[in-house]
Amino acid sequence: MTDSTLNLAQELIRTANALRERGLLFRGAHANLSAR
């Protein structure tokens, strides 16, 4: 995994956590986020 890929993955995780904390993600057992 390259540094830029790792940074992107970490940012996606931070974003997902922020959305979850604000109640904006589906409250089921899973969610699907992606980046291009």
mmCIF file as Biopython writes it, N, C-alpha, C and O atoms, coordinates in Angstrom:
data_model
#
loop_
_atom_site.group_PDB
_atom_site.id
_atom_site.type_symbol
_atom_site.label_atom_id
_atom_site.label_alt_id
_atom_site.label_comp_id
_atom_site.label_asym_id
_atom_site.label_entity_id
_atom_site.label_seq_id
_atom_site.pdbx_PDB_ins_code
_atom_site.Cartn_x
_atom_site.Cartn_y
_atom_site.Cartn_z
_atom_site.occupancy
_atom_site.B_iso_or_equiv
_atom_site.auth_seq_id
_atom_site.auth_asym_id
_atom_site.pdbx_PDB_model_num
ATOM 1   N N  . MET A ? 1  ? 0.854   -1.171 0.000  1.0 0.0 1  A 1 
ATOM 2   C CA . MET A ? 1  ? 0.000   0.000  0.000  1.0 0.0 1  A 1 
ATOM 3   C C  . MET A ? 1  ? 0.902   1.237  0.000  1.0 0.0 1  A 1 
ATOM 4   O O  . MET A ? 1  ? 1.797   1.361  0.836  1.0 0.0 1  A 1 
ATOM 5   N N  . THR A ? 2  ? 0.662   2.136  -0.932 1.0 0.0 2  A 1 
ATOM 6   C CA . THR A ? 2  ? 1.474   3.347  -1.007 1.0 0.0 2  A 1 
ATOM 7   C C  . THR A ? 2  ? 1.048   4.340  0.076  1.0 0.0 2  A 1 
ATOM 8   O O  . THR A ? 2  ? -0.023  4.211  0.669  1.0 0.0 2  A 1 
ATOM 9   N N  . ASP A ? 3  ? 1.896   5.320  0.317  1.0 0.0 3  A 1 
ATOM 10  C CA . ASP A ? 3  ? 1.574   6.342  1.325  1.0 0.0 3  A 1 
ATOM 11  C C  . ASP A ? 3  ? 0.300   7.079  0.974  1.0 0.0 3  A 1 
ATOM 12  O O  . ASP A ? 3  ? -0.518  7.354  1.852  1.0 0.0 3  A 1 
ATOM 13  N N  . SER A ? 4  ? 0.114   7.409  -0.309 1.0 0.0 4  A 1 
ATOM 14  C CA . SER A ? 4  ? -1.095  8.150  -0.694 1.0 0.0 4  A 1 
ATOM 15  C C  . SER A ? 4  ? -2.336  7.282  -0.538 1.0 0.0 4  A 1 
ATOM 16  O O  . SER A ? 4  ? -3.393  7.787  -0.160 1.0 0.0 4  A 1 
ATOM 17  N N  . THR A ? 5  ? -2.229  5.990  -0.822 1.0 0.0 5  A 1 
ATOM 18  C CA . THR A ? 5  ? -3.361  5.080  -0.636 1.0 0.0 5  A 1 
ATOM 19  C C  . THR A ? 5  ? -3.683  4.936  0.841  1.0 0.0 5  A 1 
ATOM 20  O O  . THR A ? 5  ? -4.852  4.919  1.225  1.0 0.0 5  A 1 
ATOM 21  N N  . LEU A ? 6  ? -2.665  4.834  1.661  1.0 0.0 6  A 1 
ATOM 22  C CA . LEU A ? 6  ? -2.859  4.729  3.107  1.0 0.0 6  A 1 
ATOM 23  C C  . LEU A ? 6  ? -3.505  5.995  3.649  1.0 0.0 6  A 1 
ATOM 24  O O  . LEU A ? 6  ? -4.418  5.918  4.472  1.0 0.0 6  A 1 
ATOM 25  N N  . ASN A ? 7  ? -3.046  7.155  3.202  1.0 0.0 7  A 1 
ATOM 26  C CA . ASN A ? 7  ? -3.627  8.421  3.649  1.0 0.0 7  A 1 
ATOM 27  C C  . ASN A ? 7  ? -5.092  8.517  3.239  1.0 0.0 7  A 1 
ATOM 28  O O  . ASN A ? 7  ? -5.928  8.971  4.021  1.0 0.0 7  A 1 
ATOM 29  N N  . LEU A ? 8  ? -5.403  8.095  2.033  1.0 0.0 8  A 1 
ATOM 30  C CA . LEU A ? 8  ? -6.780  8.121  1.561  1.0 0.0 8  A 1 
ATOM 31  C C  . LEU A ? 8  ? -7.652  7.185  2.403  1.0 0.0 8  A 1 
ATOM 32  O O  . LEU A ? 8  ? -8.770  7.544  2.771  1.0 0.0 8  A 1 
ATOM 33  N N  . ALA A ? 9  ? -7.149  6.002  2.705  1.0 0.0 9  A 1 
ATOM 34  C CA . ALA A ? 9  ? -7.900  5.055  3.529  1.0 0.0 9  A 1 
ATOM 35  C C  . ALA A ? 9  ? -8.148  5.630  4.921  1.0 0.0 9  A 1 
ATOM 36  O O  . ALA A ? 9  ? -9.248  5.500  5.458  1.0 0.0 9  A 1 
ATOM 37  N N  . GLN A ? 10 ? -7.146  6.255  5.500  1.0 0.0 10 A 1 
ATOM 38  C CA . GLN A ? 10 ? -7.302  6.850  6.832  1.0 0.0 10 A 1 
ATOM 39  C C  . GLN A ? 10 ? -8.318  7.990  6.809  1.0 0.0 10 A 1 
ATOM 40  O O  . GLN A ? 10 ? -9.118  8.127  7.735  1.0 0.0 10 A 1 
ATOM 41  N N  . GLU A ? 11 ? -8.290  8.801  5.766  1.0 0.0 11 A 1 
ATOM 42  C CA . GLU A ? 11 ? -9.250  9.898  5.657  1.0 0.0 11 A 1 
ATOM 43  C C  . GLU A ? 11 ? -10.663 9.371  5.468  1.0 0.0 11 A 1 
ATOM 44  O O  . GLU A ? 11 ? -11.610 9.936  6.016  1.0 0.0 11 A 1 
ATOM 45  N N  . LEU A ? 12 ? -10.819 8.305  4.706  1.0 0.0 12 A 1 
ATOM 46  C CA . LEU A ? 12 ? -12.138 7.696  4.516  1.0 0.0 12 A 1 
ATOM 47  C C  . LEU A ? 12 ? -12.676 7.160  5.842  1.0 0.0 12 A 1 
ATOM 48  O O  . LEU A ? 12 ? -13.866 7.296  6.125  1.0 0.0 12 A 1 
ATOM 49  N N  . ILE A ? 13 ? -11.825 6.562  6.642  1.0 0.0 13 A 1 
ATOM 50  C CA . ILE A ? 13 ? -12.231 6.054  7.955  1.0 0.0 13 A 1 
ATOM 51  C C  . ILE A ? 13 ? -12.634 7.206  8.875  1.0 0.0 13 A 1 
ATOM 52  O O  . ILE A ? 13 ? -13.645 7.116  9.572  1.0 0.0 13 A 1 
ATOM 53  N N  . ARG A ? 14 ? -11.851 8.288  8.881  1.0 0.0 14 A 1 
ATOM 54  C CA . ARG A ? 14 ? -12.203 9.456  9.701  1.0 0.0 14 A 1 
ATOM 55  C C  . ARG A ? 14 ? -13.548 10.044 9.264  1.0 0.0 14 A 1 
ATOM 56  O O  . ARG A ? 14 ? -14.372 10.420 10.098 1.0 0.0 14 A 1 
ATOM 57  N N  . THR A ? 15 ? -13.754 10.117 7.964  1.0 0.0 15 A 1 
ATOM 58  C CA . THR A ? 15 ? -15.019 10.644 7.441  1.0 0.0 15 A 1 
ATOM 59  C C  . THR A ? 15 ? -16.180 9.751  7.822  1.0 0.0 15 A 1 
ATOM 60  O O  . THR A ? 15 ? -17.227 10.246 8.239  1.0 0.0 15 A 1 
ATOM 61  N N  . ALA A ? 16 ? -16.017 8.443  7.689  1.0 0.0 16 A 1 
ATOM 62  C CA . ALA A ? 16 ? -17.072 7.499  8.063  1.0 0.0 16 A 1 
ATOM 63  C C  . ALA A ? 16 ? -17.408 7.631  9.544  1.0 0.0 16 A 1 
ATOM 64  O O  . ALA A ? 16 ? -18.581 7.616  9.917  1.0 0.0 16 A 1 
ATOM 65  N N  . ASN A ? 17 ? -16.400 7.759  10.380 1.0 0.0 17 A 1 
ATOM 66  C CA . ASN A ? 17 ? -16.635 7.917  11.817 1.0 0.0 17 A 1 
ATOM 67  C C  . ASN A ? 17 ? -17.392 9.212  12.115 1.0 0.0 17 A 1 
ATOM 68  O O  . ASN A ? 17 ? -18.291 9.231  12.956 1.0 0.0 17 A 1 
ATOM 69  N N  . ALA A ? 18 ? -17.027 10.291 11.425 1.0 0.0 18 A 1 
ATOM 70  C CA . ALA A ? 18 ? -17.716 11.567 11.636 1.0 0.0 18 A 1 
ATOM 71  C C  . ALA A ? 18 ? -19.186 11.466 11.204 1.0 0.0 18 A 1 
ATOM 72  O O  . ALA A ? 18 ? -20.069 11.974 11.895 1.0 0.0 18 A 1 
ATOM 73  N N  . LEU A ? 19 ? -19.446 10.821 10.082 1.0 0.0 19 A 1 
ATOM 74  C CA . LEU A ? 19 ? -20.823 10.636 9.613  1.0 0.0 19 A 1 
ATOM 75  C C  . LEU A ? 19 ? -21.621 9.777  10.596 1.0 0.0 19 A 1 
ATOM 76  O O  . LEU A ? 19 ? -22.784 10.061 10.881 1.0 0.0 19 A 1 
ATOM 77  N N  . ARG A ? 20 ? -20.975 8.718  11.114 1.0 0.0 20 A 1 
ATOM 78  C CA . ARG A ? 20 ? -21.648 7.832  12.070 1.0 0.0 20 A 1 
ATOM 79  C C  . ARG A ? 20 ? -21.985 8.581  13.350 1.0 0.0 20 A 1 
ATOM 80  O O  . ARG A ? 20 ? -23.081 8.436  13.891 1.0 0.0 20 A 1 
ATOM 81  N N  . GLU A ? 21 ? -21.043 9.380  13.833 1.0 0.0 21 A 1 
ATOM 82  C CA . GLU A ? 21 ? -21.262 10.140 15.063 1.0 0.0 21 A 1 
ATOM 83  C C  . GLU A ? 21 ? -22.417 11.128 14.918 1.0 0.0 21 A 1 
ATOM 84  O O  . GLU A ? 21 ? -23.099 11.437 15.896 1.0 0.0 21 A 1 
ATOM 85  N N  . ARG A ? 22 ? -22.631 11.614 13.721 1.0 0.0 22 A 1 
ATOM 86  C CA . ARG A ? 22 ? -23.712 12.567 13.477 1.0 0.0 22 A 1 
ATOM 87  C C  . ARG A ? 22 ? -25.022 11.879 13.093 1.0 0.0 22 A 1 
ATOM 88  O O  . ARG A ? 22 ? -26.019 12.543 12.811 1.0 0.0 22 A 1 
ATOM 89  N N  . GLY A ? 23 ? -25.013 10.547 13.086 1.0 0.0 23 A 1 
ATOM 90  C CA . GLY A ? 23 ? -26.221 9.791  12.773 1.0 0.0 23 A 1 
ATOM 91  C C  . GLY A ? 23 ? -26.596 9.810  11.305 1.0 0.0 23 A 1 
ATOM 92  O O  . GLY A ? 23 ? -27.760 9.611  10.957 1.0 0.0 23 A 1 
ATOM 93  N N  . LEU A ? 24 ? -25.613 10.050 10.432 1.0 0.0 24 A 1 
ATOM 94  C CA . LEU A ? 24 ? -25.900 10.160 9.010  1.0 0.0 24 A 1 
ATOM 95  C C  . LEU A ? 24 ? -25.661 8.879  8.223  1.0 0.0 24 A 1 
ATOM 96  O O  . LEU A ? 24 ? -25.988 8.816  7.038  1.0 0.0 24 A 1 
ATOM 97  N N  . LEU A ? 25 ? -25.103 7.870  8.855  1.0 0.0 25 A 1 
ATOM 98  C CA . LEU A ? 25 ? -24.907 6.586  8.194  1.0 0.0 25 A 1 
ATOM 99  C C  . LEU A ? 25 ? -26.043 5.639  8.558  1.0 0.0 25 A 1 
ATOM 100 O O  . LEU A ? 25 ? -26.679 5.776  9.603  1.0 0.0 25 A 1 
ATOM 101 N N  . PHE A ? 26 ? -26.277 4.694  7.689  1.0 0.0 26 A 1 
ATOM 102 C CA . PHE A ? 26 ? -27.259 3.645  7.949  1.0 0.0 26 A 1 
ATOM 103 C C  . PHE A ? 26 ? -26.931 2.979  9.280  1.0 0.0 26 A 1 
ATOM 104 O O  . PHE A ? 26 ? -25.772 2.656  9.540  1.0 0.0 26 A 1 
ATOM 105 N N  . ARG A ? 27 ? -27.915 2.777  10.105 1.0 0.0 27 A 1 
ATOM 106 C CA . ARG A ? 27 ? -27.672 2.239  11.452 1.0 0.0 27 A 1 
ATOM 107 C C  . ARG A ? 27 ? -27.673 0.712  11.508 1.0 0.0 27 A 1 
ATOM 108 O O  . ARG A ? 27 ? -27.710 0.143  12.599 1.0 0.0 27 A 1 
ATOM 109 N N  . GLY A ? 28 ? -27.635 0.047  10.376 1.0 0.0 28 A 1 
ATOM 110 C CA . GLY A ? 28 ? -27.584 -1.407 10.339 1.0 0.0 28 A 1 
ATOM 111 C C  . GLY A ? 28 ? -26.188 -1.920 10.646 1.0 0.0 28 A 1 
ATOM 112 O O  . GLY A ? 28 ? -25.377 -1.228 11.261 1.0 0.0 28 A 1 
ATOM 113 N N  . ALA A ? 29 ? -25.924 -3.122 10.217 1.0 0.0 29 A 1 
ATOM 114 C CA . ALA A ? 29 ? -24.653 -3.765 10.535 1.0 0.0 29 A 1 
ATOM 115 C C  . ALA A ? 29 ? -23.529 -3.396 9.566  1.0 0.0 29 A 1 
ATOM 116 O O  . ALA A ? 29 ? -22.389 -3.821 9.753  1.0 0.0 29 A 1 
ATOM 117 N N  . HIS A ? 30 ? -23.838 -2.611 8.537  1.0 0.0 30 A 1 
ATOM 118 C CA . HIS A ? 30 ? -22.795 -2.314 7.556  1.0 0.0 30 A 1 
ATOM 119 C C  . HIS A ? 30 ? -23.049 -0.965 6.870  1.0 0.0 30 A 1 
ATOM 120 O O  . HIS A ? 30 ? -24.132 -0.388 6.969  1.0 0.0 30 A 1 
ATOM 121 N N  . ALA A ? 31 ? -22.035 -0.499 6.189  1.0 0.0 31 A 1 
ATOM 122 C CA . ALA A ? 31 ? -22.133 0.711  5.360  1.0 0.0 31 A 1 
ATOM 123 C C  . ALA A ? 31 ? -21.154 0.523  4.202  1.0 0.0 31 A 1 
ATOM 124 O O  . ALA A ? 31 ? -20.210 -0.263 4.291  1.0 0.0 31 A 1 
ATOM 125 N N  . ASN A ? 32 ? -21.391 1.248  3.133  1.0 0.0 32 A 1 
ATOM 126 C CA . ASN A ? 32 ? -20.507 1.133  1.970  1.0 0.0 32 A 1 
ATOM 127 C C  . ASN A ? 32 ? -20.080 2.527  1.544  1.0 0.0 32 A 1 
ATOM 128 O O  . ASN A ? 32 ? -20.881 3.297  1.015  1.0 0.0 32 A 1 
ATOM 129 N N  . LEU A ? 33 ? -18.827 2.841  1.776  1.0 0.0 33 A 1 
ATOM 130 C CA . LEU A ? 33 ? -18.241 4.101  1.330  1.0 0.0 33 A 1 
ATOM 131 C C  . LEU A ? 33 ? -17.100 3.771  0.386  1.0 0.0 33 A 1 
ATOM 132 O O  . LEU A ? 33 ? -16.427 2.753  0.552  1.0 0.0 33 A 1 
ATOM 133 N N  . SER A ? 34 ? -16.880 4.620  -0.597 1.0 0.0 34 A 1 
ATOM 134 C CA . SER A ? 34 ? -15.765 4.387  -1.519 1.0 0.0 34 A 1 
ATOM 135 C C  . SER A ? 34 ? -15.159 5.704  -1.944 1.0 0.0 34 A 1 
ATOM 136 O O  . SER A ? 34 ? -15.758 6.766  -1.773 1.0 0.0 34 A 1 
ATOM 137 N N  . ALA A ? 35 ? -13.957 5.624  -2.503 1.0 0.0 35 A 1 
ATOM 138 C CA . ALA A ? 35 ? -13.259 6.796  -3.017 1.0 0.0 35 A 1 
ATOM 139 C C  . ALA A ? 35 ? -12.641 6.428  -4.349 1.0 0.0 35 A 1 
ATOM 140 O O  . ALA A ? 35 ? -12.259 5.281  -4.577 1.0 0.0 35 A 1 
ATOM 141 N N  . ARG A ? 36 ? -12.549 7.403  -5.215 1.0 0.0 36 A 1 
ATOM 142 C CA . ARG A ? 36 ? -11.915 7.162  -6.515 1.0 0.0 36 A 1 
ATOM 143 C C  . ARG A ? 36 ? -10.703 8.046  -6.672 1.0 0.0 36 A 1 
ATOM 144 O O  . ARG A ? 36 ? -10.029 7.993  -7.701 1.0 0.0 36 A 1 
#
